[in-house]
């Protein structure tokens, strides 16, 4: 099982590789990070907050230069394809 630090580091590295254009008037890059999990949001809340805290330490501030979009299947794995399609539609 992956420990919390490795999980956060892996996601942070993935974040840096997925730039997008900000929709606001700012010229700064806006990064989008999508979370698609079969679990409930409550069950992974501590990991999500750890990721946010670490990214904040690295200068990524939600709403300023990073946006998090979360989708959870709440244990119903058959929902994952629809949730994935929803994330893709939102960003295209």
Steps between C-alpha positions, in 0.01 A plus 500: 500500500632842407582728793363854524825681408552292189135553401522878546835522320371296208192717462703819533730386220200418284360845569807667355458304178142611424482874433187672375401855421344716766155628422547808714677814384826385656786396275617240753459134413211323664553131572207263526512186709220247471428237763306197388470238770275208576504589869298762685630852540496461877721191487780682315452849645821483705704409190339780298574753776859377525538552125352851522729589791812380319409675177433820695852471644627475141310813398187346347195679640153369420309754295813698412715254305342160558146362489395169652205310359387199698276215393432200721308183419415439868589133473298446181772421249253481211467881529868562418463512118224762521694705753811486280298616198362786710852614590609488136194698384563763764855561373449490125 
